[in-house]
Amino acid sequence: MNAFASHFAFEFRTGIRNKNLLLMNYLFPLGLYLMMSVIMPGVNPLFREVIIPGMVTFGILASTLLGLPDPLVNAREAGIFRSYKINGVPARNILLIPALSTILHVLMVALIILITAPIFFDAPAPQNYATFFLTVLGMAVACTGLAVLIGVVAPNSRLTVLFSQAIFLPSMIIGGIMIPYSMLPGAAAKIALLLPATHTMNAFNGLAMGGMADFYPWGSILTLFVGGITAFMLAWYLFRWDSTSSERRGHPLMALLALVPYAAWLLVILPEALHTLSLMHPKS
Amino acid sequence: MNEPMIEVKNFRKLYGDYVAVDNISFTVYKGEIFGLLGPNGAGKTSTLESLEGLRPPSGGTLRVAGVDPAAAPHKLRNLIGVQLQSAGLPASITADEAMKLFCAYHGVAPRFDLLDRLGLGGKRNIEFQGLSTGLQRRLALALAVAHDPPVLFLDEPTAGLDVASRVELHSLMHELKSKGTTIILATHDMAEAEEMSDRVAILLQGKLVAVDTPLAITATGAGLTKVSVNTRSGSLLSNHHPIPAVSQYLVKEQYAIYFSTNIGQTVSTLISTVEAEGDTLIDLRVERPSLEDRFLELTNGGPK
């Protein structure tokens, strides 16, 4: 078995063996999926429509943003990266392998939800499985990229939680899982465009679930992949082997560049909104 | 032992304005066990980490097996093995997995036999966090030597090890030395450094204050040789015999104890005195100053 495969096999097993990662990868997303799917359709029958896309999106958010950054910070603090460096483990593998193993875990969770939701909760199945899995993969790439970037730039565990929640919480509230994008007020809708979850739900609706997209869904897919790869490249660039080293190739604030692919949507949608606003309030 | 494996020339390491290592030079030869000694903050770790390619030097030249660690760290990976003070392994990795992983990156077959030899045979599938400190250090050592590197860095290798493990580690070090492995041993255990090292370097406040064999370093000190004598009639237990080159005398448990600056003169006079008194010698012990004594002398007195 070559080094990459051996490393990947270890990381993948860790995702199940480590209690915290097991919680974030499987127990938390699947537990919430069961709870929401049992309770919510009784309160709001329309919730059935979003069980699969909404809970898959939530599962990816939990596994990546809540599960991935902290082990990276802890490994750096514990000198594990130094040990890896001495033994020839490249920085690329240190970031890429946990990201890939997390993507594999989220694909398994997505598959469990996809198979069980129509059977047990009468949830509508996707109409196009290819675009469904393309969207899942796009969201997984986008979120693992951001999670790895947070793990690289966060100086300690406490700030890791803060940075992760800065994306996770808005994603849950205005990312299209709880409230459809079309129902968001103007400012919230603009902020929502900066979130991978919004683009994922838009792509699910427009390309996979047979619904209506709020904006160009293939653009959302492209944004997810470009956003994820941008975040990963930034993480690789800003990577440090240990926390005591002052040698870093760039300032941690460079991490904000990961939002550029999402912010580009503001350039597309904001002029439209301003135009609409000027029609509503013409200058006297 | 003439082939230089580690060359340190005018090496300096600065952290901002703080000078951690100040212009030190030494050479370590193939097959040598080289002790690196010094109190905390002396610059040992900065020197080791720069040689291991973990930190760039601020000045001077470093070569490890002919490779500049800062310029070509990737070339260094298969040439060095490092047992770090903190083991640096993921909490959930097992000994088996760690061996497979590290050997895979070094491009060699896993050395499970080393795990057995170092007492990890029955614990190969236990996670790293479940191993005792001693077993964690043994695993780190097994991983450091698994790819058979020509240069081995050991940082406090016996800290936390029981006596049997220390003996096994020392035996492994001798075996590696006999195969031509060069070993840098950073330790606070002076007895270990004295016993294991061919030569030692003593660092103090970033400067090199001594580089030589343990015997030569102890011989150059002002340390006094302790001579303890026990006789049948106790003729030496009163201090009325003039014994030359003795700076201090005391009696402890039927032994007359002399601290001598000239061991030859002192011992020959003691023997003739005992004979002249019609007494019989039961026991005579000579204890030369240890490396620890010399180390304390150097570190208390500052750089000489």
Chai-1 contact restraints between the chains, C-beta under 6 A:
chainA,res_idxA,chainB,res_idxB,connection_type,confidence,min_distance_angstrom,max_distance_angstrom,comment,restraint_id
A,A3,B,A104,contact,1.0,0.0,6.0,A-B,restraint_1
A,A3,B,Y105,contact,1.0,0.0,6.0,A-B,restraint_2
A,S6,B,K100,contact,1.0,0.0,6.0,A-B,restraint_3
A,S6,B,L101,contact,1.0,0.0,6.0,A-B,restraint_4
A,S6,B,A104,contact,1.0,0.0,6.0,A-B,restraint_5
A,H7,B,L101,contact,1.0,0.0,6.0,A-B,restraint_6
A,F10,B,E97,contact,1.0,0.0,6.0,A-B,restraint_7
A,F10,B,L101,contact,1.0,0.0,6.0,A-B,restraint_8
A,T14,B,S92,contact,1.0,0.0,6.0,A-B,restraint_9
A,R17,B,S92,contact,1.0,0.0,6.0,A-B,restraint_10
A,N18,B,S92,contact,1.0,0.0,6.0,A-B,restraint_11
A,G79,B,S86,contact,1.0,0.0,6.0,A-B,restraint_12
A,G79,B,G88,contact,1.0,0.0,6.0,A-B,restraint_13
A,I80,B,G88,contact,1.0,0.0,6.0,A-B,restraint_14
A,I80,B,P90,contact,1.0,0.0,6.0,A-B,restraint_15
A,R82,B,L54,contact,1.0,0.0,6.0,A-B,restraint_16
A,R82,B,G88,contact,1.0,0.0,6.0,A-B,restraint_17
A,S83,B,G88,contact,1.0,0.0,6.0,A-B,restraint_18
A,I86,B,E52,contact,1.0,0.0,6.0,A-B,restraint_19
A,I86,B,V82,contact,1.0,0.0,6.0,A-B,restraint_20
A,N87,B,F102,contact,1.0,0.0,6.0,A-B,restraint_21
A,N87,B,Y105,contact,1.0,0.0,6.0,A-B,restraint_22
A,G88,B,R77,contact,1.0,0.0,6.0,A-B,restraint_23
A,G88,B,Y105,contact,1.0,0.0,6.0,A-B,restraint_24
A,V89,B,Y105,contact,1.0,0.0,6.0,A-B,restraint_25
